[in-house]
Amino acid sequence: METRATRIALRVWVALVLAFLYIPIGVICLYAFNSSNVQSWPIAGLTTKWFSPAIHNQEMRDALWLSLQAALIATAAALILGSLAAFGVHRFSFFGRELISFVLVLPIALPGIITGMALNSYFSAFGFWRDHFGLATIAVGHATFCVVVVYNNVIARLRRVPGSLTEASMDLGANGWQTFRYVTFPTISTALISGGLLAFALSFDEVIVTTFTAGSANTLPIWIFGQIRLGQQLPQVNVVVFLILALTIIPVALAQRLTRESGILRTE
């Protein structure tokens, strides 16, 4: 049985871990309202004067639009490929199934620089890709690890769904499409949504793989990285980071909540 001292120690430890994770984020958010263009502590004062220049920065807008396009394409590809792979691995028994499952999960475990270098070498070796570095190559690069997120979510949900539901549906006269539409899809719907949201978030803020696959194009994370390195527009960068953090919380929180659901979307 845990003693009172143990419980206090665990609470203090959790508080320290949370502080370690979120204090830097809080500081960068506070800098977005800094009245000075010099990042120093304590801040000179509070202002919102940097928000308008940041929002109307055309270079930032172009980078944001490219990031959104790449994330949407990568997420769509991940939903299709990850779901198909999950169904294939779960439903059929064949030689090498565990190996295929391992190969599907491997891309997200590899260091991003390895994946980026491999993709860059592949794209550079073929004339079509070599001449079209940009949105297409970024989306393909992001899809390699986004597929893993969807695959893991869907196959975990499929393993929790009893096979008797499908058998009962078929016994009642439903064909394969009807069984999928009325039985299988509702049970995996939240897994698809949470996997898609997490895949979108991963793609949207990816830097390492994007560096090797973007060519001369700039996604928002690369634009932020470049501005921090130059140090000329730090107040605007702080504002953009603050706004992106505020928007990113929504899909991540929604995905985390949906992951806890039973697997059937509520219709009420």
C-alpha positions as CSV (number, residue, x, y, z in Angstrom):
1,M,0.0,0.0,0.0
2,E,1.3,3.4,-0.9
3,T,2.3,5.7,1.9
4,R,1.4,9.4,2.1
5,A,5.1,10.3,1.4
6,T,5.0,8.2,-1.8
7,R,1.9,9.9,-3.1
8,I,3.3,13.3,-2.4
9,A,6.6,12.4,-4.1
10,L,4.8,11.1,-7.2
11,R,2.7,14.3,-7.4
12,V,5.8,16.5,-7.1
13,W,7.5,14.4,-9.8
14,V,4.5,14.7,-12.1
15,A,4.4,18.5,-11.5
16,L,8.1,18.8,-12.3
17,V,7.7,16.8,-15.6
18,L,4.8,18.9,-16.6
19,A,6.7,22.1,-15.8
20,F,9.7,20.8,-17.8
21,L,7.4,20.2,-20.8
22,Y,5.2,23.3,-20.7
23,I,7.2,26.2,-19.2
24,P,9.2,26.7,-22.5
25,I,5.9,26.7,-24.4
26,G,4.4,29.2,-22.0
27,V,7.5,31.4,-22.4
28,I,7.3,31.5,-26.2
29,C,3.6,32.3,-26.0
30,L,4.4,35.2,-23.6
31,Y,7.1,36.5,-26.0
32,A,4.3,36.8,-28.7
33,F,3.0,39.7,-26.6
34,N,6.4,41.3,-25.9
35,S,6.5,45.0,-26.7
36,S,10.2,44.8,-27.5
37,N,11.7,43.1,-30.5
38,V,14.5,41.8,-28.2
39,Q,13.8,38.5,-26.4
40,S,14.9,39.2,-22.9
41,W,13.5,38.4,-19.5
42,P,11.6,39.9,-18.0
43,I,9.7,41.2,-21.0
44,A,9.5,44.9,-21.5
45,G,5.7,45.0,-21.6
46,L,2.6,43.5,-23.2
47,T,1.3,44.4,-26.7
48,T,-0.4,42.9,-29.7
49,K,1.3,45.1,-32.3
50,W,3.2,42.1,-33.7
51,F,0.1,40.2,-34.6
52,S,-0.9,42.2,-37.7
53,P,2.5,42.1,-39.4
54,A,2.8,38.4,-38.7
55,I,-0.7,37.6,-40.1
56,H,-0.1,39.7,-43.2
57,N,3.3,38.4,-43.9
58,Q,3.0,36.9,-47.4
59,E,6.0,34.6,-47.1
60,M,4.5,33.1,-44.0
61,R,1.1,32.7,-45.7
62,D,2.6,30.9,-48.6
63,A,4.5,28.6,-46.2
64,L,1.4,28.0,-44.2
65,W,-0.7,27.1,-47.3
66,L,2.0,24.7,-48.5
67,S,2.1,23.0,-45.1
68,L,-1.7,22.6,-45.0
69,Q,-1.7,21.2,-48.6
70,A,1.0,18.7,-47.8
71,A,-0.6,17.7,-44.5
72,L,-4.0,17.1,-46.1
73,I,-2.6,15.0,-49.0
74,A,-0.3,13.0,-46.6
75,T,-3.2,12.4,-44.2
76,A,-5.6,11.3,-47.0
77,A,-2.9,8.9,-48.4
78,A,-2.2,7.6,-44.8
79,L,-5.9,6.9,-44.2
80,I,-6.3,4.9,-47.3
81,L,-3.0,2.9,-47.2
82,G,-2.9,2.5,-43.4
83,S,-6.5,1.2,-43.3
84,L,-6.0,-1.2,-46.2
85,A,-2.8,-2.5,-44.6
86,A,-4.4,-2.9,-41.2
87,F,-7.3,-4.9,-42.7
88,G,-5.0,-7.1,-44.7
89,V,-2.7,-7.9,-41.7
90,H,-5.6,-8.4,-39.3
91,R,-8.0,-10.4,-41.5
92,F,-5.6,-12.8,-43.3
93,S,-3.1,-15.3,-42.0
94,F,-0.1,-15.8,-44.3
95,F,3.6,-16.4,-44.1
96,G,5.6,-13.3,-43.0
97,R,2.6,-11.4,-41.6
98,E,4.5,-10.3,-38.5
99,L,7.4,-9.2,-40.7
100,I,5.1,-7.1,-42.8
101,S,3.6,-5.6,-39.7
102,F,7.1,-4.7,-38.4
103,V,8.1,-3.2,-41.8
104,L,4.9,-1.1,-41.8
105,V,5.8,0.3,-38.3
106,L,9.5,0.8,-39.0
107,P,9.4,4.2,-40.8
108,I,8.3,6.0,-37.7
109,A,11.0,4.4,-35.6
110,L,13.8,5.4,-38.0
111,P,15.6,8.7,-37.4
112,G,14.1,11.4,-39.5
113,I,17.4,12.2,-41.1
114,I,17.7,8.6,-42.4
115,T,14.3,8.7,-43.9
116,G,14.9,12.1,-45.4
117,M,18.2,11.1,-47.0
118,A,16.7,8.0,-48.4
119,L,13.8,9.9,-50.0
120,N,16.1,12.6,-51.3
121,S,18.2,9.9,-53.0
122,Y,15.2,8.2,-54.5
123,F,13.6,11.4,-55.8
124,S,16.9,12.7,-57.2
125,A,17.5,9.4,-59.1
126,F,14.4,9.9,-61.3
127,G,13.8,12.7,-63.8
128,F,10.2,13.4,-63.0
129,W,10.7,13.7,-59.2
130,R,14.0,15.5,-59.7
131,D,12.3,18.3,-61.6
132,H,9.3,18.5,-59.3
133,F,10.6,18.9,-55.8
134,G,7.9,20.6,-53.8
135,L,4.4,19.8,-52.7
136,A,4.4,16.3,-54.2
137,T,7.7,15.2,-52.7
138,I,6.8,16.7,-49.4
139,A,3.5,14.9,-49.2
140,V,5.0,11.5,-50.2
141,G,7.7,12.0,-47.6
142,H,5.2,12.8,-44.9
143,A,2.9,9.9,-45.9
144,T,5.7,7.4,-45.1
145,F,5.3,8.0,-41.3
146,C,1.7,9.1,-41.3
147,V,0.7,5.7,-42.6
148,V,2.2,4.2,-39.4
149,V,-0.1,6.3,-37.2
150,V,-3.2,5.3,-39.0
151,Y,-2.2,1.6,-39.3
152,N,-1.5,1.4,-35.5
153,N,-4.8,3.0,-34.6
154,V,-6.9,0.9,-37.0
155,I,-5.3,-2.5,-36.3
156,A,-5.5,-1.9,-32.5
157,R,-9.2,-1.2,-32.9
158,L,-9.8,-4.2,-35.2
159,R,-8.1,-6.5,-32.6
160,R,-10.6,-5.2,-30.0
161,V,-13.7,-5.8,-32.1
162,P,-15.1,-9.4,-31.7
163,G,-15.3,-11.4,-34.9
164,S,-18.7,-12.5,-33.9
165,L,-20.1,-9.2,-35.0
166,T,-19.1,-9.8,-38.6
167,E,-20.2,-13.4,-38.5
168,A,-23.6,-12.4,-37.1
169,S,-24.0,-9.8,-39.9
170,M,-23.2,-12.4,-42.6
171,D,-25.5,-14.9,-41.0
172,L,-28.3,-12.4,-41.2
173,G,-27.9,-12.1,-44.9
174,A,-25.7,-9.0,-45.2
175,N,-23.1,-9.0,-48.0
176,G,-19.5,-7.8,-47.6
177,W,-20.2,-4.2,-48.4
178,Q,-23.2,-4.1,-46.0
179,T,-21.2,-5.7,-43.3
180,F,-18.5,-3.1,-43.7
181,R,-20.9,-0.2,-43.9
182,Y,-23.1,-1.0,-41.0
183,V,-20.8,-3.1,-38.7
184,T,-17.1,-2.7,-39.4
185,F,-16.9,1.0,-40.3
186,P,-18.9,2.3,-37.2
187,T,-16.6,0.3,-34.9
188,I,-13.4,1.7,-36.4
189,S,-14.6,5.2,-37.2
190,T,-13.1,6.9,-34.2
191,A,-9.8,5.1,-34.8
192,L,-9.8,6.5,-38.3
193,I,-10.6,10.1,-37.1
194,S,-8.0,10.0,-34.3
195,G,-5.4,8.5,-36.6
196,G,-6.1,11.1,-39.3
197,L,-5.9,14.0,-36.8
198,L,-2.6,12.7,-35.4
199,A,-1.2,12.1,-38.9
200,F,-2.2,15.7,-39.9
201,A,-0.5,17.1,-36.8
202,L,2.7,15.1,-37.4
203,S,2.8,16.2,-41.0
204,F,2.0,19.8,-40.4
205,D,5.0,20.4,-38.0
206,E,7.5,18.1,-39.6
207,V,11.0,19.6,-40.3
208,I,13.7,17.0,-40.8
209,V,12.2,14.9,-43.6
210,T,10.8,18.1,-45.2
211,T,14.3,19.6,-45.4
212,F,15.4,16.8,-47.7
213,T,12.2,16.7,-49.8
214,A,11.1,20.3,-50.2
215,G,13.7,21.5,-52.6
216,S,13.4,25.3,-52.7
217,A,9.9,25.3,-51.2
218,N,9.3,26.5,-47.7
219,T,6.8,24.9,-45.3
220,L,5.8,26.8,-42.2
221,P,8.1,24.8,-39.9
222,I,11.1,25.5,-42.2
223,W,10.1,29.1,-42.5
224,I,10.1,29.4,-38.7
225,F,13.4,27.6,-38.4
226,G,14.9,29.9,-41.0
227,Q,13.6,33.1,-39.3
228,I,14.9,31.9,-35.9
229,R,18.3,31.3,-37.4
230,L,18.4,34.7,-39.0
231,G,16.9,36.5,-36.0
232,Q,15.4,39.4,-38.0
233,Q,11.7,38.7,-37.4
234,L,11.6,37.0,-34.1
235,P,8.5,38.9,-32.8
236,Q,6.5,37.7,-35.8
237,V,7.8,34.2,-35.4
238,N,6.7,34.2,-31.8
239,V,3.2,35.3,-32.9
240,V,3.0,32.6,-35.6
241,V,4.2,29.9,-33.1
242,F,1.6,31.1,-30.6
243,L,-1.2,30.9,-33.1
244,I,-0.2,27.5,-34.4
245,L,0.0,26.1,-30.9
246,A,-3.5,27.4,-30.2
247,L,-4.8,25.7,-33.3
248,T,-2.8,22.5,-32.9
249,I,-4.3,21.9,-29.4
250,I,-7.8,21.3,-30.9
251,P,-7.1,18.3,-33.2
252,V,-4.7,16.7,-30.7
253,A,-7.1,17.0,-27.9
254,L,-9.9,15.7,-30.1
255,A,-7.8,12.7,-31.2
256,Q,-6.9,11.9,-27.6
257,R,-10.5,12.0,-26.6
258,L,-11.7,9.9,-29.5
259,T,-9.0,7.3,-28.8
260,R,-10.7,6.6,-25.4
261,E,-14.1,6.1,-27.0
262,S,-15.5,2.6,-27.5
263,G,-15.1,2.9,-31.3
264,I,-18.7,3.8,-32.3
265,L,-19.4,7.4,-33.2
266,R,-22.3,8.9,-31.4
267,T,-25.2,10.0,-33.6
268,E,-27.2,12.0,-31.1
